[in-house]
Amino acid sequence: MRHIFKTLLTSLIIALLLPVSMLANFPSRDTIKIMTGDKQILIIKESKENQKQALKGGITDFKQKIQQTQKQIDSLQIVLNKLQAQLDTTSNSENRQKIENKIAEIKTNIALKKEFIDALKKGIEDINHELADMEKDSLKNNHEQKLKKFKQYKNKFVKKNFNSHWGGFEIGLNTLLLPNYKFINNTNSPLAPNLGSSLTFNFNFMEVNFKITKFWGLTSGFGLQFHHLTYSDFPVFDSNNYQLFLDSMLSQNNNIGQLKKVKLKYMNFIIPLLTEIQFDSKGNFYISAGGYVGIRTCQRIKYYYNINGKNSNIKIDLDNMFNPITYGLSAKLGLKDLEFFADYSLVPLFKNPNNPELYPIDFGIRCSF
């Protein structure tokens, strides 16, 4: 009876210890093994930093082995040189045979040690590749974590931010105002442009919003305004000081040809500061007002002629005709996808004080994006 009990107890202990023994000897999926020559590096993947330290330690160990082996090769090379010199001075065939055997043995040993150095260098290269892959994985994980946090931030906060209606494309009409805030026309000034063909094209390509309340905020950004003032006739001007001669109009029949039209062109680069109020949760109905500052550039006058039945034009770049700095007022009224805008410059168009005091104004519609 006691023998049977002892046998059962032994079987039970073996049954309990066998799985533990198998698990202890079974290679973990969370390990990295690097085998190079007689060197094995086992990295437990619990910490990226521990893995890197172990790999760097392996590189240090391999470099030490390379130095030690190279010293052995240098020592063997000295012995080899001595044997080679001894062989050259030995005439006895038996002695020569012994020396040649030693030389062959040393050369084989040197070759094996060089192969060992090559294997160690290959091991260092493999470890460096592993470190590089780990660094890439680390950067990728960091990027993914940052992207995940950004998406969480965006989903949590950005949807609640104020979204204005500055960015987009605007098209409208361009004309001028007199100092008394009256629109220019053919009766009060010879510089009245053709309103139907004097166009402005505005491209608002950057938008920055500042939330005050859910339905009220500030907006800024950058914009380009392309202005065209079209005339059937245009005063002569002095190209030296850009002074207009209003009493000397170009003739329809001059020595160049028949004048069809004249265009004054310039571009504004502006930075706005607007306040916008939205009257519904989706921002479909809103009003916006404020000001802008900018720079006038790309100034040009273009004459269109008909010469012997053929269309031709003359372009004259104007470097100093217009005031280079501009600032003014801007207003917008939007209803769903339709918006009306108006911009009024508080700076006169012409720089020369002898020219008429005229203020650009443009108005039109806008397409948002």
C-alpha positions in Angstrom: 0.0 0.0 0.0 2.8 2.4 0.9 4.5 1.5 -2.4 1.5 2.4 -4.4 1.0 5.7 -2.6 4.7 6.6 -3.2 4.3 5.8 -6.9 1.1 7.9 -7.2 2.8 10.8 -5.4 5.8 10.6 -7.7 3.6 10.6 -10.8 1.7 13.6 -9.5 4.9 15.6 -8.9 6.1 14.8 -12.4 2.8 15.8 -13.9 3.0 19.2 -12.2 6.7 19.9 -13.0 6.7 18.7 -16.6 4.6 21.7 -18.0 6.7 24.1 -16.0 9.9 22.6 -17.4 8.5 22.7 -20.9 7.5 26.4 -20.5 10.9 27.3 -19.1 12.7 25.8 -22.1 10.2 27.0 -24.7 11.5 30.1 -26.5 9.4 33.1 -25.8 7.8 35.0 -28.6 8.8 38.2 -26.9 12.5 37.7 -27.4 15.1 38.6 -30.1 18.1 36.2 -30.7 21.2 37.4 -32.7 23.7 34.6 -33.4 27.1 35.6 -34.9 30.0 33.1 -34.6 30.1 31.9 -31.1 28.3 34.9 -29.8 24.5 34.9 -29.0 22.6 37.9 -27.8 19.2 37.2 -26.3 17.0 40.3 -25.8 13.8 40.1 -23.7 11.3 42.4 -25.3 10.0 44.1 -22.2 11.6 47.4 -22.7 12.8 49.1 -25.9 15.5 50.8 -24.0 16.7 47.5 -22.6 16.8 46.1 -26.1 18.9 49.0 -27.3 21.3 48.8 -24.4 21.7 45.0 -25.0 22.4 45.5 -28.7 24.9 48.3 -28.1 26.6 46.1 -25.5 26.9 43.4 -28.1 28.5 45.9 -30.5 31.0 46.8 -27.8 31.8 43.2 -27.1 32.2 42.4 -30.8 34.6 45.4 -31.3 36.7 44.2 -28.3 36.9 40.7 -29.9 37.9 42.2 -33.2 40.8 44.1 -31.6 42.0 41.1 -29.7 41.8 38.9 -32.8 43.6 41.6 -34.9 46.4 41.6 -32.3 46.7 37.9 -32.6 46.9 38.2 -36.4 49.6 40.8 -36.0 51.6 38.5 -33.7 51.2 35.6 -36.1 52.3 37.8 -39.0 55.5 38.7 -37.2 56.2 35.0 -36.7 55.3 34.3 -40.3 57.8 36.9 -41.5 60.5 35.4 -39.4 59.8 31.9 -40.7 59.8 33.3 -44.3 63.2 34.9 -43.7 64.5 31.6 -42.1 63.2 29.6 -45.1 65.1 31.8 -47.5 68.4 31.1 -45.7 67.8 27.3 -45.1 69.2 24.9 -47.6 68.4 21.6 -45.8 65.4 20.0 -47.4 64.1 18.5 -44.2 64.3 21.7 -42.3 62.8 23.6 -45.2 59.9 21.2 -45.2 59.3 21.8 -41.4 59.4 25.5 -41.9 57.0 25.4 -44.9 54.6 23.3 -42.8 54.7 25.9 -40.0 54.2 28.7 -42.5 51.1 26.9 -44.0 49.7 26.3 -40.5 50.2 30.0 -39.5 48.6 31.2 -42.8 45.6 28.9 -42.2 45.3 30.2 -38.7 45.5 33.8 -39.9 42.8 33.1 -42.6 40.5 31.6 -39.9 41.0 34.6 -37.6 40.2 37.0 -40.5 37.0 35.1 -41.2 36.2 35.4 -37.6 36.7 39.2 -37.8 34.5 39.4 -40.9 31.8 37.4 -39.0 32.1 39.9 -36.1 31.9 42.9 -38.4 28.8 41.3 -40.1 27.4 40.8 -36.6 27.9 44.6 -35.8 26.3 45.4 -39.1 23.3 43.2 -38.3 23.0 44.8 -34.9 23.1 48.3 -36.4 20.4 47.3 -38.8 18.3 46.0 -35.9 18.9 49.3 -34.0 17.9 51.3 -37.1 14.7 49.3 -37.5 14.0 49.8 -33.8 14.5 53.5 -34.2 12.2 53.6 -37.2 9.6 51.7 -35.3 10.0 54.1 -32.4 9.6 57.1 -34.7 6.6 55.5 -36.4 5.0 54.7 -33.0 5.7 58.3 -31.8 4.1 59.6 -35.0 1.1 57.3 -34.7 0.7 58.4 -31.0 0.9 62.1 -31.9 -1.5 61.5 -34.8 -3.9 59.7 -32.5 -3.7 62.5 -29.9 -4.2 65.1 -32.6 -7.3 63.2 -33.9 -8.6 63.0 -30.4 -8.0 66.7 -29.9 -9.6 67.5 -33.2 -12.6 65.3 -32.5 -12.9 66.8 -29.0 -12.2 70.4 -29.6 -11.8 71.5 -33.2 -15.4 70.7 -34.1 -16.5 73.2 -31.4 -14.2 75.9 -32.7 -15.4 79.0 -34.5 -15.3 78.6 -38.3 -15.5 81.9 -40.2 -16.0 82.6 -43.9 -12.9 84.4 -45.0 -11.2 81.7 -47.2 -12.6 81.6 -50.8 -12.7 83.2 -54.2 -14.4 86.5 -54.8 -15.4 88.2 -58.1 -17.0 91.6 -58.4 -17.0 95.1 -59.9 -14.3 97.7 -59.3 -14.8 101.5 -59.4 -13.7 104.7 -57.6 -15.2 107.1 -55.1 -14.7 110.9 -54.8 -13.6 112.5 -51.5 -17.3 113.4 -50.9 -18.1 109.6 -51.0 -19.9 109.9 -54.3 -19.4 107.3 -57.0 -17.4 108.6 -59.9 -19.2 109.0 -63.2 -18.7 110.6 -66.6 -20.3 113.9 -65.4 -18.1 114.5 -62.3 -14.7 113.1 -63.5 -13.1 112.0 -66.8 -11.5 109.2 -64.8 -14.8 107.3 -64.5 -14.1 103.7 -65.5 -16.6 101.4 -67.4 -18.3 99.8 -64.5 -19.5 96.7 -66.3 -16.0 95.7 -67.5 -14.0 96.9 -64.5 -13.6 93.7 -62.5 -11.9 92.6 -59.3 -10.8 89.0 -58.6 -9.9 88.2 -54.9 -8.3 85.0 -53.7 -8.3 84.5 -49.9 -6.0 81.6 -49.5 -5.4 81.4 -45.7 -7.7 81.7 -42.8 -7.1 82.0 -39.0 -10.0 82.0 -36.6 -10.3 83.2 -33.0 -13.4 82.1 -31.1 -15.1 84.5 -28.7 -18.4 82.7 -28.3 -20.1 79.9 -30.2 -21.5 82.3 -32.7 -19.0 85.2 -32.6 -15.4 85.3 -33.4 -12.5 87.0 -35.1 -10.8 86.0 -38.4 -7.6 86.9 -40.2 -5.4 85.5 -42.9 -3.9 86.5 -46.3 -5.5 87.5 -49.5 -4.7 88.7 -53.1 -6.8 91.2 -54.9 -6.5 91.7 -58.6 -8.1 95.0 -59.8 -8.9 96.1 -63.4 -10.2 99.6 -64.2 -11.3 99.7 -67.8 -11.7 102.9 -69.9 -12.9 103.7 -73.4 -10.5 106.6 -73.2 -7.8 107.6 -70.7 -6.0 110.9 -69.9 -2.5 111.4 -71.1 0.0 111.1 -68.3 3.7 112.2 -67.8 5.7 108.9 -67.5 8.4 110.8 -65.5 6.2 111.7 -62.5 3.0 109.9 -63.4 0.9 113.1 -63.5 -2.3 112.9 -65.4 -3.4 115.6 -67.8 -7.1 115.6 -67.6 -7.7 118.2 -70.3 -5.8 116.3 -72.9 -7.7 113.1 -73.8 -6.4 110.5 -76.2 -8.1 110.8 -79.6 -10.0 107.9 -81.1 -7.9 108.4 -84.2 -4.3 109.0 -83.3 -1.0 108.2 -85.0 -0.8 104.7 -83.5 -4.2 103.5 -84.5 -7.8 103.3 -83.2 -7.8 103.1 -79.4 -10.3 100.5 -78.3 -9.9 100.6 -74.5 -7.4 101.2 -71.7 -6.9 99.2 -68.6 -5.4 100.2 -65.3 -4.2 97.1 -63.4 -2.8 96.6 -60.0 -2.7 93.9 -57.2 -3.1 94.2 -53.5 -1.6 91.7 -51.0 -3.8 92.2 -47.9 -4.1 91.0 -44.3 -7.6 91.4 -42.8 -9.0 91.6 -39.3 -12.7 90.9 -39.3 -15.3 90.1 -36.7 -18.1 87.7 -37.7 -21.4 87.0 -36.1 -23.3 83.8 -37.1 -27.1 83.6 -36.6 -27.6 79.9 -36.7 -25.8 76.8 -35.5 -24.4 75.8 -38.9 -23.1 79.3 -39.7 -25.2 79.6 -42.9 -26.4 83.1 -42.1 -23.8 85.6 -41.0 -22.5 89.1 -41.2 -18.8 90.1 -41.1 -17.1 93.5 -40.9 -13.7 94.9 -40.1 -10.6 96.3 -41.8 -7.5 95.3 -43.7 -4.0 96.5 -44.5 -2.0 95.7 -47.6 0.5 96.5 -50.2 -0.3 97.7 -53.8 2.0 96.1 -56.4 2.1 94.9 -60.0 1.0 98.4 -61.3 0.5 98.5 -65.1 -1.4 100.4 -67.7 -2.4 98.6 -71.0 -3.6 100.3 -74.2 -5.6 98.2 -76.7 -5.5 99.4 -80.3 -7.0 98.4 -83.6 -4.2 98.9 -86.2 -5.3 98.2 -89.8 -8.0 95.8 -88.6 -5.6 93.9 -86.3 -5.8 94.1 -82.5 -2.6 95.1 -80.7 -1.7 96.4 -77.3 1.0 98.4 -75.5 1.9 97.6 -71.8 3.5 100.2 -69.6 4.7 99.2 -66.1 4.0 101.8 -63.5 6.5 101.6 -60.6 5.4 104.7 -58.7 1.9 105.8 -59.9 -0.2 104.3 -57.0 0.2 104.6 -53.3 2.2 101.5 -52.3 0.4 101.0 -48.9 -3.3 100.6 -48.6 -5.8 100.0 -45.8 -9.6 100.1 -45.7 -12.9 98.7 -44.6 -14.5 95.4 -45.5 -18.0 94.0 -45.0 -19.7 90.7 -45.9 -23.2 89.3 -45.7 -23.8 85.6 -46.3 -26.8 83.3 -46.6 -25.9 79.6 -47.1 -23.7 79.4 -50.2 -24.2 83.0 -51.4 -22.2 85.9 -50.0 -22.1 89.6 -50.9 -18.9 91.5 -50.1 -17.7 95.1 -50.3 -14.2 96.6 -49.8 -13.4 100.3 -49.5 -9.9 101.7 -49.5 -9.2 104.6 -47.2 -6.0 105.4 -49.1 -6.2 107.4 -52.4 -5.3 105.4 -55.5 -2.8 107.8 -57.0 0.4 108.8 -55.2 1.0 112.1 -57.0 -0.9 114.9 -55.2 -1.5 116.7 -58.5 -3.7 113.8 -59.7 -7.3 113.4 -58.7 -8.1 112.2 -55.2 -9.9 108.9 -55.9 -10.6 105.9 -53.5 -11.0 102.4 -54.9 -14.2 100.5 -53.9 -15.2 97.0 -55.1 -18.2 94.8 -54.4 -19.4 91.4 -55.6 -20.1 87.8 -54.6 -18.0 85.1 -53.1 -17.5 81.3 -53.4 -16.2 79.7 -50.2 -13.8 76.7 -49.8 
